[in-house]
Amino acid sequence: MAAPLLDPARTHGRWPWAAAGLAPLATALAWRERERLAADDAWVFWLPAPALLWHQTEEWFLPGGFLPWFNREVLGSDEDEFPITRALGLRINVGLGWGGAIAAGLVGPRAPGLAAWMHAMNLGNVAMSAGAFLGLRRRAAVRSR
């Protein structure tokens, strides 16, 4: 039987629910402030936040299942929650991710490297997901022969 949508066992914690709720709010706020953000190039510093929140939503909330998939399929573990644990996922995604995104927006051009790091992290997530997907497709094709 499938776990209900708001089951913390499926999402491996409650923080993914917050990401799922904040993603549309952050996007709406960026849209509302788009002219101001574009006028002084502040979008470079603030847009990593909604991008990260949407990314976390699709990995951890809907469809979810990131932790067991990443640990088992990508890292080759025999366990759903090792070597990446719920606690480590929280620290990475909320501490580094949300903390970094907020800090990048707040410090803006005074520390452009922080925004660059956040954009690089988002692009790295895309590359890792695409690479893992292609690797899984290759393995599935080999297995089906």
BELTA-V64373 format. One record per pair of residues at least 24 apart in sequence whose ideal C-beta (glycine too) atoms are under 8 Angstrom apart, sorted by the first residue. I is the first residue (numbers start at 1). J is the second residue. Records with the same first field share a line. If there is no record, write none. Layout:
I->J, J
This chain:
5->62
10->64, 65
11->60, 61, 64
12->60, 64, 66, 67, 81, 86, 89
13->60, 86, 89, 90
15->60, 90, 93, 94
16->56, 57, 60, 61, 64
17->61
19->53, 56, 57, 60, 61, 93
20->57, 61, 62
22->53
23->50, 53, 54, 56, 57
26->50, 53
27->54
41->109
42->105, 108
44->112, 115, 119
45->104, 105, 107, 108, 109, 112, 115
46->104, 105
48->100, 101, 104, 105, 115, 118, 119, 121, 122
49->98, 101, 102, 104, 105
51->122
52->97, 98, 101, 118, 121, 122
55->122, 125, 126
56->93, 97
59->129
60->89, 93
70->132
73->132, 136
74->128, 132
97->121
